[in-house]
Amino acid sequence: MDKPKKTFEFRMSKKVAELTQVVHMLFTRNHEKEIEMEALKDAYEHEIELVIKDAKNKISLLEKQISELLKNRQKNSEKQLDLKAMRDEYERKVKDLESSLHDEKTECQNLRDLLINAQGDIEKLRCGVSDQIVHKNEELKRKEVEMDKLRKRSAILEKNLKETEREMTLTMREAENNAAKLREEITHIHSALDDSYQTRESLHSRIKQLEADLKSYKRDFSRKVTETVANQVGRLSKSVHYSESEELEKLRKEIQKYRLELSNRDCNFNRMFTEKQPIFIDQRSNGAKTNGHHPNSATSSHTNGVTSASPSPQLSSAFYRRERSFSQIISLPSEDQKSAIQRPCSAADLGQLPKIAATYSDRAKISKLVKPKPLPREMLFSK
């Protein structure tokens, strides 16, 4: 702030010095011109006086000569003629001198007028310079007032800057303390994450093992269901004498037995699986939920410090629909099978095996029983 101030004062001092030099130069020139005009005037006046004095001397001399000539006219007429000629010549010279004197007077008058005009111009210049000096003084005063205001404002800004720096220092200290705390928390979180990753890896290995066991259980169940259906159809072809109620009762018992076996395996699997991570399997008997909440509800369990979310509602509902369709297929024989059981067998029918799937829907159901699709991994556990 001091450097611009010094620069401004230096510039203003320089301008004032230049204006002072200009004014001094103008005054010097005017003074020199006045002296020159006075000297010229004195020279002209002195020259005029000399000319007049010379003319007067010459006139007196001529008058004396004329008087002498008049006195001597009688003596010498020839001399009178010469004197007359000389007088005429001298008169002509006087006239020339008078005309030159008149011209000199006119020129002197012109010089006086020029001097008057120059004095008027000098007065105007003096007035203009004085006005400029007054204007510059007013401008300097105004600049000084502005400089005072700027100094006060600079002091206020410096004070605010110091307060802001102090507040920023406190804020930075608080931020550093918070950052240190956050670093400690991040370190704890990283250690917890490492533990959770290790636990997750162990859970994934356990889940893969359980999934393999479940697939083997499904394959065994599908094989047994296929064998049971084939055996039941063979029995129906060979034993026509059994009544319809007995056959239906036997089929119901067999199917109920396999249902119970599959339900027990599912319960065992769910019980083993929920020790690490919850999963929801619908029972095939009545569609009720076991070992957990309904698949549509969003739950989470904490095992060994790791948070495991429940399966998504879409996956759970899809799994639920799949299990229901599978249980409906193996629940009871279809209407075509009932009619085949009630219809008496002919000799041709006894000589060959009965057709298990006479229609397209029966063939589709049998293919589902023979080759059951494995459950997706997403339905068994959540990632």
Secondary structure by P-SEA (a helix, b strand, c coil): caaaaaaaaaaaaaaaaaaaaaaaaaaaaaaaaaaaaaaaaaaaaaaaaaaaaaaaaaaaaaaaaaaaaaaaccccaaaaaaaaaaaaaaaaaaaaaaaaaaaaaaaaaaaaaaaaaaaaaaaaaaaaaaaaaaaaaaaaaaaaaaaaaaaaaaaaaaaaaaaaaaaaaaaaaaaaaaaaaaaaaaaaaaaaaaaaaaaaaaaaaaaaaaaaaaaaaaaaaaaaaaaaaaaaaaaaaccccccaaaaaaaaaaaaaaaaaaaaaaaaaaaaaaaacbbbbbbbcccccccccccccbbbbbbcccbbbbcccaaaaaaaaaaaaaaaaaaccccaaaaaaaaccccaaaaaccccccccaaaaaaaaaaaccccccccccccc
